[in-house]
Amino acid sequence: MWDLDRHTRAVPLTAVQGPPPRPGSTFVARTAVGPVGFDDVMEVREWDPPHRAVVVKVGRVVRGRIEARLTPDGAGRTRVRWRQEVGAAGVPRPLARLAVPAVAAGYRRSLRRILEVP
């Protein structure tokens, strides 16, 4: 789940770089098409693998928070609960709300790809 290379492979137009996650570590997801793009800088605030992690988006462009919880489902599988709040600097809240369905669908698709068993 927190293998940054898997995120790079799963999220379109994005390369994720940084050290393995641990409390206080930061990593960057660079989303770009050619020379045009932005950095999504994130900091690990809480780290209790494999059960829970909290990551805060601390960059200039993208702000927000991710909380991931992993729990056994009783059938030998793991249930993933991914809660995310995201916003962009300079984007009014009413306008940002219009993007929520598309952004949520993109995150769901990427998360499924990250979690696929090779």
Sequence and secondary structure as in RCSB ss.txt:
>XXXX:A:sequence
MWDLDRHTRAVPLTAVQGPPPRPGSTFVARTAVGPVGFDDVMEVREWDPPHRAVVVKVGRVVRGRIEARLTPDGA
GRTRVRWRQEVGAAGVPRPLARLAVPAVAAGYRRSLRRILEVP
>XXXX:A:secstr
   HHHHHHHSTTEEEE S   TT EEEEEEEETTEEEEEEEEEEEEETTTEEEEEEESSSEEEEEEEEEEE SS
S EEEEEEEEEEETT  HHHHHHHHHHHHHHHHHHHHHHH   
